[in-house]
């Protein structure tokens, strides 16, 4: 594997035994500033930029995902890593109004919570593609730009994984790249549905959840009391004549 980075440990994580920690993530963490990652010196920016030159789709595939890194790196380091990448991304666009510190924090929080089964390398590659992939910045970098760059990358990743999966199904594992084949096979399951299918499935699940809550609420005494019939009033005009005219 020509572009594969050396692996520093072959000990599997407690949550997965299919991929060891990747050296790219470790090298990035070693470059991170001592602060929060919201500011970068020129040497720190240069170091992170140099690490991005070693990053490609194959490296991202082998990198541990966020839920795995929480036990090995910790949430604070993960958060700082993404903040530093966002800061570098914002500065590299050379716009008049880059991301503010508060916007970087909000974007990092959104990324971590939304993409729990993706890697820091994925985020870095997405931002790298955002710089060179033709995204239009109109004088500023906004949180909407970050969201669009991320979503575009993961849409393309899903398509690429599906294409690789189809291509490798007909490839002899003895002559093909067995590591990439196993990685693609394992990850394609995560992207077997289109995003529209996922949206519709989640919408149906939410509707069913709300229906179940409503059914449970209907069983409670408080709910039943709301719909108990009112006692008829003695002076109610409606109750003065209750018999059918033919019965009088």
C-alpha positions in Angstrom: 0.0 0.0 0.0 1.9 2.9 -1.3 0.3 5.7 0.7 -0.4 3.8 3.8 1.1 5.4 6.9 3.0 3.2 9.4 0.9 1.8 12.2 2.3 2.4 15.7 0.2 -0.3 17.5 -1.4 -3.5 16.5 -3.4 -3.8 19.7 -7.2 -3.6 18.9 -9.4 -1.2 20.8 -12.0 -2.5 23.2 -14.8 -1.6 20.9 -13.4 -2.9 17.6 -10.7 -5.3 16.5 -10.7 -4.4 12.9 -8.4 -1.4 12.8 -5.5 -0.2 15.0 -5.0 3.4 15.8 -3.6 5.3 12.8 -0.4 7.2 13.0 -1.9 10.2 11.2 -4.2 11.0 14.1 -1.3 10.6 16.6 0.9 12.9 14.6 -1.8 15.6 14.4 -2.3 15.4 18.2 1.4 15.9 18.7 1.3 19.1 16.6 -1.7 20.6 18.5 -1.0 23.8 20.4 -1.0 23.8 24.2 -4.1 26.0 24.3 -7.6 25.4 23.1 -6.8 25.2 19.4 -8.7 28.4 18.7 -5.5 30.2 17.9 -2.5 28.9 15.9 1.0 30.2 15.6 2.7 30.0 12.2 4.8 26.9 13.2 1.7 25.2 14.4 -0.2 26.0 11.3 2.7 24.8 9.2 2.9 21.5 11.1 -0.9 20.8 10.7 -0.7 21.7 7.0 2.2 19.3 6.6 0.2 16.6 8.1 -2.6 17.3 5.7 -0.3 16.6 2.8 -0.1 13.0 4.0 -3.8 12.6 4.2 -6.0 10.8 1.6 -9.1 8.7 1.5 -7.2 5.5 2.3 -5.7 6.9 5.4 -9.1 8.2 6.5 -10.6 4.7 6.1 -8.0 3.3 8.5 -8.4 6.0 11.1 -10.3 5.3 14.3 -13.7 6.8 14.7 -14.7 9.3 17.3 -16.5 6.8 19.5 -13.3 4.7 19.6 -11.0 7.7 20.2 -12.9 8.8 23.3 -11.3 6.1 25.3 -7.8 6.5 23.8 -7.5 10.2 23.3 -10.3 11.7 25.4 -13.0 14.1 24.5 -11.0 17.2 25.2 -8.2 16.3 22.7 -10.8 15.4 20.1 -12.5 18.7 20.5 -9.2 20.6 20.4 -8.2 18.7 17.3 -11.3 19.7 15.4 -11.1 23.3 16.6 -7.5 23.5 15.3 -8.5 22.0 11.9 -11.4 24.5 11.6 -9.1 27.4 12.5 -6.6 26.3 9.9 -9.4 25.9 7.3 -10.8 29.3 8.1 -7.4 31.0 7.9 -6.5 29.3 4.7 -9.4 30.8 2.8 -8.0 34.3 3.3 -11.4 35.9 3.5 -12.1 39.2 5.1 -14.2 37.6 7.8 -13.0 34.2 9.1 -14.7 32.1 11.7 -14.8 33.6 15.1 -13.8 31.6 18.2 -17.4 31.1 19.2 -18.3 29.9 15.7 -15.4 27.4 15.7 -16.6 26.0 19.1 -20.2 25.6 17.8 -19.0 24.0 14.6 -16.8 21.5 16.5 -19.6 20.6 18.8 -22.0 20.0 15.9 -19.4 17.9 14.0 -18.7 15.7 17.1 -22.3 15.1 17.9 -23.4 14.5 14.3 -20.6 12.3 13.0 -19.8 10.0 15.9 -18.9 7.1 13.5 -16.4 9.1 11.4 -12.8 10.0 12.1 -10.8 13.1 12.7 -9.0 12.3 9.5 -12.4 12.4 7.7 -13.0 15.9 9.1 -9.6 17.0 8.1 -10.0 15.6 4.6 -13.4 17.2 4.3 -12.0 20.6 5.2 -9.0 20.1 2.8 -11.4 19.3 0.0 -13.4 22.4 1.0 -10.3 24.6 0.4 -9.4 23.0 -3.0 -12.8 21.6 -4.1 -14.3 24.7 -5.6 -16.4 25.8 -2.6 -17.3 29.5 -3.0 -16.6 31.8 -0.1 -18.2 35.2 -0.4 -16.0 37.4 1.7 -16.4 35.3 4.8 -16.4 31.8 6.2 -19.7 30.9 8.0 -21.0 28.0 10.0 -23.2 27.2 7.0 -20.0 26.9 4.9 -18.6 24.4 7.3 -21.9 22.4 7.3 -22.0 22.4 3.5 -18.4 21.3 3.2 -18.9 18.4 5.7 -22.1 17.2 4.1 -20.7 17.3 0.6 -17.7 15.2 1.7 -19.7 12.5 3.4 -22.1 12.3 0.5 -19.1 11.8 -1.8 -17.6 9.3 0.7 -20.8 7.3 0.7 -20.8 7.2 -3.1 -17.2 6.2 -3.2 -17.6 3.4 -0.7 -20.5 2.0 -2.7 -18.5 2.2 -5.9 -15.5 0.5 -4.3 -17.6 -2.1 -2.7 -19.2 -3.0 -6.1 -15.8 -3.0 -7.8 -14.1 -5.2 -5.2 -16.9 -7.7 -5.1 -15.6 -9.0 -8.4 -11.9 -8.7 -7.4 -9.8 -11.7 -6.3 -8.7 -11.0 -2.8 -5.4 -12.7 -3.5 -4.5 -10.2 -6.2 -6.4 -7.1 -4.8 -5.7 -5.0 -1.8 -7.1 -7.2 1.0 -6.9 -4.5 3.7 -8.8 -1.9 1.7 -11.3 -4.6 0.6 -12.0 -5.6 4.2 -12.3 -1.9 5.2 -14.7 -1.1 2.4 -16.8 -4.2 3.1 -17.1 -3.3 6.8 -18.0 0.4 6.2 -20.3 0.0 3.2 -22.9 -1.3 5.5 -23.0 2.1 7.2 -23.8 3.7 3.8 -26.0 1.1 2.2 -29.0 3.4 2.5 -29.3 6.7 0.6 -29.6 9.8 2.8 -33.2 10.2 1.6 -34.0 6.6 2.7 -32.4 7.3 6.1 -34.4 10.5 6.4 -37.7 8.7 5.6 -36.9 5.8 8.0 -36.0 8.2 10.8 -39.2 10.2 10.2 -41.3 7.1 10.4 -39.5 6.0 13.6 -40.2 9.4 15.1 -43.8 9.3 14.1 -44.2 5.8 15.7 -42.5 7.0 18.8 -44.9 9.9 19.1 -47.8 7.6 18.5 -46.7 5.3 21.3 -46.4 8.2 23.7 -49.9 9.3 22.8 -51.2 5.8 23.4 -49.5 5.6 26.8 -50.9 9.0 27.7 -54.4 7.9 26.8 -54.2 5.2 29.5 -53.6 7.7 32.3 -56.4 8.9 34.6 -55.4 12.6 33.9 -56.0 12.1 30.2 -59.4 10.3 30.7 -60.6 13.1 33.0 -60.1 15.6 30.2 -62.8 13.9 28.1 -65.4 12.9 30.7 -68.9 14.1 29.7 -70.1 17.1 31.6 -73.1 16.7 33.9 -76.3 18.1 32.3 -77.5 21.4 33.9 -81.0 21.7 35.1 -81.7 24.9 33.2 -80.1 23.7 30.0 -82.4 24.5 27.1 -81.3 21.4 25.3 -82.4 19.2 28.2 -85.9 20.7 28.4 -87.0 18.5 25.5 -85.2 15.2 25.3 -87.9 13.1 23.7 -88.6 12.6 20.1 -91.8 14.5 18.9 -93.4 11.2 17.9 -93.0 9.9 21.4 -94.9 12.7 23.1 
